[in-house]
Amino acid sequence: MPRSPKLPAPTFDIIHHTLDNGLRVVVSPDRSAPVIGVAVLYDVGIRSEPEGRTGFAHLFEHLMFQGSANLEKLEHFRYVQSSGGTFNGSTHFDYTNYFEAMPSNALERGLFLEADRMLSPRITQENLANQLAVVKEEIRVNVMNRPYGGFPWLVLPGVLFDTFANSHNGYGGFEDLESATVDDARDFFARYYAPANAVLAVGGDLDVDETLALVEKHFGPIRKRRAPKRPSFAEPPLTAERRAAHEDQHAPIPAVALGYRVPDPVGSLDEHLANVLLTEVLTDGDASRLQQRLVQRDHLVTDIGAYIGEFGDPFDERDPTALTITAHYPDAGSLDKILRAIDEELARVADEGLAAGELDRVRTRLVSVLLRELDAVLSRTLNLAKFELIYGRAELIAELPGRLAAVDEAAVRRAASAIRPDRRAVVELVAGAGR
């Protein structure tokens, strides 16, 4: 039996602490550069928004930047930027994050800023109206007036999944967005933005005891509120292929997205990692299976990619999640040939296995990408918070290379054998720009 390869693993000091109000804190010192990262992740995302309020989680993320308990609108921005820092936030399927990267002498400022909006954002009719206008314009620019806008993440879930939580449009429909009220936003904050429903991660050039004291100082006084019970969003796997068409008047050539349900990323991590490696085998670079077959040999597609997670991060979501294959192709009549070629290549992996060195190549490349993401203080801090929230263990970021090394060829072949035509959703993008 071949030995598992020896892969480099990062080492980080990780200190855990929980405040009396339930806020989970992860601190990771790194004295290599005078920079700190502050990240707060709330356990609420697109899947948590109520029916009739599509896009609400993203809209609410915008509201969280419109002033807070002790700060007027734009003051958060000015405090970060005047310190030489950067900041942002983003909405995901299972969480929403807010973060800053700042010089280490601005640590307390960063903690104060995040604590102040956790205490009380300024949710007013004026702020709601102006951010609603911003979000609607974002949808117009990024989705409605852009070729392949929102494809496939806005359309594939509606075919692959059945429940509202998993299948609805995460950017939101204008009718739902426009009907949102200040009371809706305040209720959303009270329900989901409790300290006990969040993880705070602080990393970089810091003293642990001083940092924990500052965390207690700024976050400790925030009133304790019960964290909502997270429902199970699980759905049974597909038993028959589903197909749908999506028209795009701006697209120059057709495209297709295939979605396959994969095992629970948290509860079945080793199976999940086998699927992650399978996606690398399929489309990682010019030597990958689908690149060689569909792009280089058969000339059926102009490009093809595979990934897990709606936004391409395989560790970003709980169950259910999907393995997605996307391709653009010049001949509108070639879709069935493309699907057949993909099926044949998956069957080859399942039946014949991998070439010598193939698994080691994609595994080494994947680990190098993971390590690169942990190099910068802010991205490492975000990962610490994400793994603590999704997996319950920030330490997993340092263990992933070893877990990936333990995934053998047989596991990848089993993963490929489960990626079958009767367990997929297919969305054909019909191009209209050439008409």
C-alpha positions in Angstrom: 0.0 0.0 0.0 1.5 3.4 -0.9 2.4 5.7 1.9 0.5 8.9 2.5 2.7 11.9 1.3 4.3 14.1 3.9 2.8 17.6 3.4 3.8 20.8 5.2 1.5 21.8 8.0 1.3 25.3 9.6 1.5 25.8 13.3 -0.4 28.6 15.1 -0.9 29.4 18.7 -4.7 29.5 19.1 -6.3 30.6 22.4 -10.0 30.2 23.0 -12.2 32.2 25.4 -15.9 32.7 25.8 -17.5 35.8 27.3 -20.3 35.7 29.8 -22.7 36.9 27.1 -21.8 33.8 25.0 -19.4 35.5 22.4 -16.8 32.9 21.4 -13.3 34.4 21.0 -10.3 33.0 19.1 -7.0 34.8 19.5 -3.9 33.9 17.5 -0.7 35.9 18.0 1.9 36.3 15.2 4.7 38.8 15.8 6.2 38.6 12.2 4.6 41.9 11.1 3.1 44.9 12.9 -0.4 44.1 11.6 -3.6 42.8 13.3 -6.8 41.3 11.8 -10.2 41.5 13.5 -13.1 39.4 12.2 -16.6 38.9 13.5 -18.7 36.1 12.0 -22.4 35.9 12.7 -24.1 32.5 12.3 -26.7 33.9 9.9 -26.6 33.9 6.1 -28.7 33.5 3.0 -30.2 30.2 4.2 -31.5 31.9 7.4 -33.6 34.7 5.7 -37.4 34.2 6.0 -39.7 33.5 3.1 -40.8 36.7 1.4 -37.5 38.4 2.3 -35.1 37.1 -0.3 -31.9 39.0 -0.2 -32.5 40.2 3.3 -29.3 38.8 4.8 -27.2 40.8 2.2 -29.3 43.9 2.6 -28.8 43.7 6.4 -25.0 43.4 5.9 -25.2 46.8 4.2 -27.2 48.3 7.0 -24.5 47.2 9.5 -22.2 49.8 7.9 -24.6 52.8 8.4 -23.6 53.9 11.8 -23.8 52.3 15.2 -24.5 52.9 18.9 -21.8 55.6 19.3 -20.8 56.4 15.7 -22.5 58.4 13.0 -22.7 57.1 9.4 -19.2 56.9 7.7 -17.3 57.2 11.0 -16.5 53.5 11.0 -14.9 54.0 7.6 -12.9 57.1 8.7 -11.6 55.5 11.8 -10.3 52.5 9.9 -8.9 54.4 7.0 -7.2 57.1 9.1 -5.4 54.3 10.9 -4.0 53.0 7.7 -6.4 50.0 7.7 -8.9 48.3 5.4 -12.3 46.8 6.1 -15.3 45.0 4.5 -18.0 42.5 5.1 -19.7 39.8 3.0 -22.8 37.6 3.1 -22.5 33.8 2.6 -24.9 31.0 2.7 -24.3 30.1 6.3 -22.8 33.2 7.8 -22.1 37.0 7.5 -18.7 38.4 8.3 -17.3 41.9 9.1 -13.6 42.5 9.3 -10.6 44.9 9.5 -6.9 44.7 8.9 -5.1 47.5 10.8 -1.6 48.4 12.2 -1.1 46.6 15.5 -1.2 49.9 17.4 -4.9 50.3 16.3 -6.0 47.0 17.9 -8.3 48.6 20.5 -9.8 50.8 17.8 -10.7 47.8 15.7 -12.3 46.0 18.7 -14.3 49.0 19.7 -15.6 49.4 16.1 -16.9 45.9 15.9 -18.3 45.9 19.4 -20.1 49.1 18.8 -22.1 47.7 15.9 -22.7 44.5 17.7 -24.2 46.6 20.5 -26.6 48.5 18.2 -26.5 49.4 14.5 -28.4 52.5 13.4 -31.4 50.9 11.8 -33.6 53.8 10.5 -36.0 54.3 7.6 -33.5 56.6 6.0 -30.6 54.1 6.2 -32.9 51.3 5.0 -34.0 53.3 2.0 -30.6 54.3 0.9 -29.1 50.9 1.3 -32.0 49.3 -0.5 -31.2 51.6 -3.4 -27.5 50.5 -3.2 -28.4 46.8 -3.2 -30.8 47.2 -6.1 -28.2 48.9 -8.2 -25.7 46.2 -7.3 -28.1 43.6 -8.6 -28.6 45.6 -11.8 -24.8 45.9 -12.4 -23.7 42.4 -11.3 -26.7 40.3 -12.4 -29.2 42.0 -14.7 -26.8 43.8 -17.1 -23.8 41.6 -17.0 -23.2 38.5 -19.2 -23.5 35.4 -17.1 -24.4 37.6 -14.1 -25.2 35.5 -11.1 -24.6 32.3 -13.1 -24.8 29.7 -11.7 -25.1 30.5 -8.0 -28.4 32.3 -8.3 -30.1 29.8 -10.6 -28.6 26.3 -9.9 -29.8 26.0 -6.3 -33.4 26.5 -7.4 -33.1 23.4 -9.6 -30.9 21.3 -7.3 -32.8 21.9 -4.0 -36.4 22.0 -3.0 -36.7 23.9 0.3 -36.9 27.7 0.3 -33.8 28.0 2.5 -31.6 26.2 0.0 -33.2 27.1 -3.3 -34.1 30.8 -3.3 -32.3 33.8 -4.9 -29.7 35.0 -2.4 -29.4 38.4 -4.0 -33.2 38.9 -3.6 -36.1 39.9 -5.7 -37.0 43.6 -5.9 -40.5 43.0 -4.6 -39.2 41.3 -1.5 -36.5 43.8 -0.9 -38.8 46.8 -1.3 -41.3 45.3 1.1 -38.7 45.1 3.9 -39.4 47.3 6.9 -37.4 48.9 9.7 -39.2 46.5 12.1 -38.1 43.5 9.9 -34.5 44.7 10.2 -34.7 45.3 13.9 -36.2 41.9 14.5 -33.5 40.3 12.3 -30.8 42.0 14.4 -32.4 41.0 17.7 -32.7 37.4 16.6 -29.4 36.7 14.8 -26.9 39.3 15.9 -26.6 38.2 19.5 -23.1 37.8 20.9 -23.8 34.1 21.5 -24.5 33.7 17.8 -21.1 35.0 16.8 -17.4 34.3 16.7 -14.7 37.0 17.2 -11.2 36.2 15.9 -8.2 38.4 16.5 -4.9 37.6 14.9 -1.5 39.1 14.3 1.0 41.3 16.3 -0.7 41.2 19.7 -0.3 40.2 23.3 -2.8 37.6 24.3 -3.6 38.8 27.8 -3.9 42.4 26.7 -6.1 41.4 23.8 -8.5 39.3 25.9 -8.7 42.2 28.4 -9.6 44.6 25.6 -12.2 42.1 24.3 -13.8 41.9 27.7 -13.7 45.7 28.0 -15.5 46.3 24.7 -17.6 43.2 24.1 -18.3 42.1 27.6 -20.9 44.8 28.4 -23.1 43.8 25.4 -26.3 42.3 26.8 -26.6 38.5 26.7 -29.3 37.2 24.3 -30.2 33.7 23.5 -28.7 32.4 20.2 -31.4 31.1 17.8 -31.5 27.4 17.3 -30.1 26.7 13.9 -32.5 24.4 12.0 -31.4 21.5 9.9 -31.4 22.5 6.2 -30.8 18.9 5.0 -32.6 17.6 2.0 -32.7 14.1 0.5 -30.4 13.5 -2.4 -31.8 13.6 -6.0 -32.9 10.3 -7.5 -33.5 11.5 -11.0 -31.8 14.2 -13.2 -33.4 17.6 -13.2 -33.0 20.1 -16.1 -33.8 23.7 -16.6 -33.0 26.5 -19.0 -31.9 30.1 -18.1 -32.0 32.8 -20.7 -29.3 35.5 -20.7 -29.7 38.2 -23.3 -26.2 39.5 -22.7 -24.3 36.2 -23.0 -22.3 35.8 -26.2 -22.2 32.0 -26.1 -24.1 29.3 -24.2 -23.0 27.9 -20.8 -24.0 25.0 -18.6 -23.9 24.3 -14.9 -24.1 20.8 -13.4 -24.8 20.5 -9.7 -24.3 17.3 -7.6 -25.1 16.9 -4.0 -22.1 15.8 -1.9 -21.6 14.5 1.6 -22.0 16.7 4.7 -18.8 18.8 4.8 -18.8 18.8 8.7 -20.2 15.4 9.6 -18.4 13.5 6.9 -15.2 15.5 6.5 -13.1 12.8 5.0 -15.6 12.0 2.3 -15.9 15.7 1.7 -12.1 16.0 1.3 -12.2 13.2 -1.3 -14.7 15.2 -3.3 -12.6 18.3 -2.9 -9.6 16.4 -4.4 -11.9 15.0 -7.1 -12.7 18.5 -8.3 -9.0 19.2 -8.6 -8.5 16.0 -10.6 -11.3 17.1 -12.9 -10.4 20.7 -13.7 -7.1 21.7 -12.0 -4.9 23.1 -14.9 -4.1 21.9 -18.3 -3.3 18.3 -17.1 -6.7 17.8 -15.6 -9.2 15.3 -16.9 -12.0 17.6 -18.2 -9.5 20.2 -19.5 -7.7 17.6 -21.6 -10.9 15.9 -22.8 -13.4 18.7 -23.5 -11.1 21.7 -24.2 -7.9 20.3 -25.7 -9.1 17.0 -27.4 -12.7 17.3 -28.4 -12.9 21.1 -28.5 -16.4 21.0 -27.1 -16.0 23.9 -24.6 -13.9 27.0 -24.4 -13.4 26.6 -20.6 -14.5 24.3 -17.8 -14.3 24.4 -14.0 -15.3 22.4 -11.0 -15.7 23.5 -7.4 -17.5 22.8 -4.1 -19.6 25.4 -2.3 -21.7 28.0 -3.9 -18.9 30.6 -4.0 -16.0 28.1 -4.7 -14.8 27.7 -1.1 -15.2 24.0 -0.1 -15.1 24.9 3.6 -17.6 27.7 3.5 -20.9 25.8 4.0 -22.5 23.2 6.1 -24.8 20.5 4.7 -26.3 20.6 2.1 -23.7 21.7 -0.4 -22.9 20.9 -4.0 -20.2 20.0 -6.4 -20.6 22.3 -9.4 -19.2 21.9 -12.9 -19.5 24.9 -15.2 -18.5 25.3 -18.9 -19.0 27.7 -21.8 -19.3 26.3 -25.3 -19.7 27.8 -28.8 -22.1 25.3 -30.3 -25.6 25.5 -28.8 -26.4 22.1 -30.1 -23.5 20.3 -28.3 -24.9 20.2 -24.7 -25.7 16.4 -24.7 -22.2 15.7 -26.1 -20.7 17.7 -23.3 -22.7 16.0 -20.6 -21.8 12.6 -22.1 -18.1 13.4 -22.1 -18.2 14.6 -18.5 -20.0 11.3 -17.5 -17.4 9.3 -19.3 -14.5 11.0 -17.6 -16.1 10.6 -14.1 -16.7 6.9 -14.9 -13.0 6.5 -15.9 -11.9 7.9 -12.6 -14.3 5.6 -10.7 -13.6 2.4 -12.8 -9.9 2.8 -13.7 -8.5 5.0 -11.0 -5.9 7.7 -11.3 -2.6 7.9 -13.1 0.7 7.5 -11.2 1.4 10.8 -9.4 -2.0 12.4 -10.3 -3.4 12.5 -6.8 -0.1 13.7 -5.3 0.0 16.5 -7.9 -3.4 17.9 -7.2 -3.1 17.4 -3.5 0.2 19.3 -3.3 -1.3 22.1 -5.4 -4.4 22.3 -3.1 -2.3 22.4 0.1 -0.2 25.2 -1.4 -3.3 27.2 -2.0 -4.6 26.6 1.5 -1.2 27.6 3.0 -1.1 30.8 0.8 -4.5 31.8 2.2 -3.1 31.5 5.7 -0.1 33.6 5.0 -1.7 37.1 5.3 -2.9 38.0 8.8 -6.4 39.0 7.7 -7.2 36.0 5.6 -5.8 33.7 8.4 -8.0 35.5 11.0 -11.1 35.1 8.7 -10.3 31.4 8.3 -9.9 30.9 12.1 -13.3 32.5 12.6 -14.9 30.5 9.8 -13.6 27.1 10.9 -14.6 27.9 14.5 -18.1 28.8 13.4 -18.7 26.1 10.8 -16.7 23.2 12.1 -16.4 24.1 15.8 -12.6 23.9 15.7 -10.4 26.8 14.5 -7.5 24.3 14.8 -8.7 22.4 11.8 -7.0 25.0 9.5 -3.6 23.5 10.6 -4.8 19.9 10.4 -6.2 20.0 6.8 -2.8 19.1 5.1 -2.6 16.0 7.2 -6.3 15.1 6.6 -5.8 15.6 2.8 -2.7 13.4 2.9 -4.7 10.6 4.4 -7.3 10.6 1.5 -6.3 7.7 -0.8 -7.1 6.9 -4.4 -9.9 4.5 -3.4 -11.7 7.4 -1.6 -11.5 9.6 -4.7 -12.8 6.7 -6.9 -15.7 6.3 -4.5 -16.5 10.0 -4.7 -16.4 9.8 -8.5 -18.7 6.8 -8.6 -21.4 8.8 -6.7 -21.3 11.7 -9.2 -23.9 10.2 -11.5 -26.4 11.6 -14.1 -29.4 10.5 -12.0 -28.2 12.6 -9.1 -27.6 15.9 -10.7 -29.3 19.2 -11.8 -28.4 20.7 -15.1 -29.0 24.3 -16.0 -28.5 25.3 -19.6 -27.8 29.0 -20.1 -29.3 30.1 -23.4 -27.3 32.9 -24.9 -29.1 35.8 -26.5 -26.4 38.3 -27.3 -25.8 36.9 -30.8 -29.5 37.0 -31.9 
